[in-house]
Amino acid sequence: MRSRWTILAVLFVARAAMAFQFQSVGAVAPLISDSVGASLADIGILIGLYLAPGVALALPGATIGQRYGDKATVLVGLLMMLAGEMLMAASPFWGLQIGGRLISGTGGVLLNVLMTKMVADWFAGREIATAMAIYINSWPAGIAIALMLLPAIGTTFGVAAVGIAVSVLVIVGIGLMTFIYRTPEVSPAGGVERSGISAGTTYALIAAGLIWCLYNVGFAMVFSFGPSMLVERGWPNSAAGSTISVVLWLATLSVPLGGFLTDRTKRSGAVLATGCVGFAFLMLLLSRSGPVLPLIVAMGIAGGLPAGAIMSLPTRVLSQKTRSIGMGVFYTVYYAGMLAGPAIGGKLATWAGTAAAALDFGAAALLLCPLLLWSFHLISRLPEARLTRDATS
């Protein structure tokens, strides 16, 4: 009988494969630029396209899983990730790069939306906070591994080898989901109910989704354009990727630390604001030729602190009955912003003639988060009657 921790490990690996694939473009951006003749703006578009399908699929994703089964739907998602990666590896033709990225991203959306629910199915009422903290860390872990391995693989064996490496990890995820994962024997009480949400709740969720989006845009600028910035300063491609990956490795420690501080102090707003402002300040220093290694370490420590506080925001305005549709709204906003963010960062980098401009853009995005937090609190408190009806219906 497989324990829920074994199941969590399977879900962790599958989502880490998604992060690994997402980062496969940013990790070897200079090599891709040489291979297909792409500018930094093109690279930014290619990065953002992975998340583009989420704008359309985030809301119906839970319904698709409910109709066909979570495990079957996630397996289809993994197969789409594999097909898209193989298409990109088959040819440097730009149209195939675009098509493969969209196919992979569609599969990734199904994973991202459904596997959060699958973790909750296994851990509802039992170490749910700990399980979610571990699960969330699969994203920075997958990106950090990509930054460490893919530049060296691409430099040594070529861009096609990068696609093969990504495909291997996706195949591992397919195998684990097929032979190890199983659905819980007892479904959580109440099941998944579709229910409407008030305008006030919707606006609050949009604000929360924007905070999560901008926070991730800030992070994405570091690991997507940080390696290119260091290469501009004369760093070898593999060393640049490995150094930037330190931010992600340290974030895997600071994410649960931030959640612990939030729970202990009961001051989620202070943890969120301090973490975002500190992270933004460090990014600005790094983009201006500050001492790389000390700043990288500090960014890794500060960068993960706000994650738990941000992800707790939707639960403040959603009940069990409204959680499914509410999280759909939350993730739709996130995906829409993440589609635009890397593209804007890439265009700014092209316009400025340096990848450092993308990091400045990421810092600006992070500085908006405390302002949006204030608006979230204002919105969630003003229409109290509507939000209370949502929470008690």
Secondary structure, DSSP 8 states (H G I E B T S, - for coil): ---HHHHHHHHHHHHHHHHHHHHHHHHTHHHHHHHHT--HHHHHHHHHHTTTTHHHHHHHHHHHHHHH-HHHHHHHHHHHHHHHHHHHHH---HHHHHHHHHHHHHHHHHHHHHHHHHHHHHHTTSSHHHHHHHHHTHHHHHHHHHHHHHHHHHHHH-HHHHHHHHHHHHHHHHHHHHHT----SS--TT--------HHHHHHHHHHHHHHHHHHHHHHHHHHHHHHHHHHTT--HHHHHHHHHHHHHHHHHHHHHHHHHHHHH--HHHHHHHHHHHHHHHHHHHHTT--HHHHHHHHHHHHTTHHHHHHTTGGGT--TTTHHHHHHHHHHHHHHHHHHHHHHHHHHHHHHTSTHHHHHHHHHHHHHHHHHHHHHHHHHHTTHHHHHHHHH-
